[in-house]
Each structure stands twice: as C-alpha cells, then as structure tokens.
Amino acid sequence: MKILTCLLALSLFILNETSFAIEREQAPSSGIVLYNQLKLDTAFPVLEKEALSGDVDSQYYLGEALRKRNRYMTQGAQYWYETAAVNGSIYAMIQLGRKNEDLCRAMDNCPTSTRSPAGWLTHAKKLLLAKANNGDPESLYLMYEITLDRTWLEKSANAGYALAQYWMAVSERQGEGFFFIPGKRDASVKKWLLLSSEGGNPKAMMDYLQILYEEGDMNSVRHWLEVAAGTGDQTATSNYGAYISHTPDSVGYPLDLVKGYALFSLLKELDDAGGIKDYVDRKIEKISEKMTPEQIEQAEGVAKEWKKTHPPLSFFPDKLGR
C-alpha cells in the first residue's frame, strides 16, 4: 500500500511538471471562510475534511493554518503544502520555496522535503513562465513573488491584476520608483489604489478612502466605504455600520439605525477573532439605546438579508502569508 501511494504521488508530480492550475477567484469553501475570519481552531477540522476530499485550495490553506498556528513550518504544514503542490498549487510551491526564511531554519528543525526550497521555486517559475510571458496577470504577479523583481509586479499591475496594483501603490508610498516632479508620487499611489479598488481589492479601498478623506471628498468616501463593506471586509463593515448609525457621524451618511445595528450583529458572529469583540459589543449597546424593540426586530431581518446577498465577513489575510 505504501508503494502504491508513493507511485500515485510520483505520477501526480510528473503530470504537474507540465500542467498546473492557477487558483482563480471562486466562492471560498467553508474551511477557507473560517480561515479568512481568523477562526483557526474552528477551521482546522473543516479544512482537513475538505483537503482529504481533494480540494487543492483547502490543502494549501490547511498548510497555511498549521504553519501560522505554530509560527514555523511543521511536518504537518509541509505535508499539506506538498500535497497541494503535487496537485498543481503554485502558491504551495512558493511557500515551500520560502522555507529558508522560516523560523524552523533558525530552530534547525525544518522538515525534509522532496525538493530543496530553491528547487521548488525553480519548478514554480518553470510552470509559470509561459503564461506570464503571454501576459496572464496572476502569473505575472506570482513571478514577482518568486523573483522579487519589481518589473514583474509592474507588468501584472498594468495587466489589470488588482492585488499587484495594490502592492504597486504600497511600494511607491514606501519610496520605490523614480518621481522627479513634486506630487507625482502621491498621484501615482492614488491612481494605483483607485485601479485596485475598481478591481475589487478591499485593502486598496480602505487605503484609497483615507486619501479621499484627507482631501475632503466626502461623496467619494461614502461611495467607496459602502463598496468596501459590500466585499465583506470586517473593518469596512464596522466603519460603515458605525457611520450610518451616527456612532459617530463622521462622513455625512443619512441616519440608519436599523442597518447599522444589523451590520454589527453580523460582526458579532466573528466572536473575538482579531480582538474585535469588546468594540462590537460596545457599538451594539450604543446603537440599541437609540432604537425601539420594533427596530431591533427589523434589524434582525436586514442582517439575514445582507448575509444572503453579500460575501462572508473576512479579515482578508494575505494568501501568501509570511
């Protein structure tokens, strides 16, 4: 049986020497939703069930969850990364390739692997290169993650990949790139954040909102905060709920106690993930003081409808976490 398992793994590995699937955006599985909500203890058994069923994304995220819980690359984390990598996950290959940067290296207890870290990165690059050279936006971005060559990041951003556009803004804000005319750097950062926001990146939206707020463009602030809340981003949802319930009234939304209470009741489902429980409890209490029992009952219905028609709440941790 052990020989048969090894042969099966080898055949899969050989298959994936020439074929792989970039993980395109799709509805996340239940385990990945829990992972994105930072509910790791609850996520583990769900991710494991999904991983054992052959879900490659869940295999990858189970490796991520195990590594993050232990703060270094454990044998279990590596097993699931390698399982996902054998099944074509470029993200898993990259994480295996970063093992030399992991705490396990300092602890001198990194688990052995079927390839060296450099070997995994070389393999991932080999699989990506054709798609990247054909202009595939995500492949271009992953080439940047492998090589740290900013040229790939810029190509991906120019090809419309929202995550690359966000990191272009971050890198320019931190001083990368050359801008000789005063104000051009800030204008470029704002441009990339707008493009990334239009591409649906909630982190870009929140950074873009800050610029708009500093410029006093409250119409755009109100627009983009509502859009960001619609992505499920917990920070945006929290801010939107607070502002529409006027706790406080900082951006000029019409008062909507029912919707504000509904959003905070949904945030309550995150429990203390991200340390938000006390803040959410205080906001719900403050909003409810202004409401009638009928309004609170109405808010429960609004919360149910929002949950049905919007993505799950999420902290949106980086998929390629460090």
C-alpha positions, 0 to 999 in steps of 0.5 A: 500500500505504501508503494502504491501511494508513493507511485500515485504521488510520483505520477501526480508530480510528473503530470504537474511538471507540465500542467498546473492550475492557477487558483482563480477567484471562486466562492471560498469553501467553508474551511477557507471562510473560517480561515479568512475570519481568523477562526483557526481552531474552528477551521482546522477540522473543516479544512482537513475534511475538505483537503482529504476530499481533494480540494487543492485550495483547502490543502494549501490553506490547511498548510497555511493554518498549521504553519501560522498556528505554530509560527514555523513550518511543521511536518504537518504544514509541509505535508499539506503544502506538498500535497497541494503542490503535487496537485498543481498549487503554485502558491504551495510551491512558493511557500515551500520555496520560502522555507529558508526564511522560516523560523524552523531554519533558525530552530534547525528543525525544518522538515525534509522535503522532496525538493530543496526550497530553491528547487521548488521555486525553480519548478514554480517559475518553470510552470509559470513562465509561459503564461506570464510571458503571454501576459496572464496577470496572476502569473505575472504577479506570482513571478514577482513573488518568486523573483522579487523583481519589481518589473514583474509586479509592474507588468501584472499591475498594468495587466489589470491584476488588482492585488499587484496594483495594490502592492504597486501603490504600497511600494511607491508610498514606501519610496520605490520608483523614480518621481522627479516632479513634486506630487507625482508620487502621491498621484501615482499611489492614488491612481494605483489604489483607485485601479485596485479598488475598481478591481475589487481589492478591499485593502486598496479601498480602505487605503484609497478612502483615507486619501479621499478623506484627507482631501475632503471628498466626502461623496467619494468616501461614502461611495467607496466605504459602502463598496468596501463593506459590500466585499465583506471586509470586517473593518469596512463593515464596522466603519460603515455600520458605525457611520450610518448609525451616527456612532459617530457621524463622521462622513455625512451618511443619512441616519440608519439605525436599523442597518447599522445595528444589523451590520454589527450583529453580523460582526458579532458572529466573528466572536473575538477573532482579531480582538474585535469583540469588546468594540462590537459589543460596545457599538451594539449597546450604543446603537440599541439605546437609540432604537425601539424593540420594533427596530431591533426586530427589523434589524434582525431581518436586514442582517439575514438579508445582507448575509444572503446577498453579500460575501462572508465577513473576512479579515482578508489575510494575505494568501501568501502569508509570511 
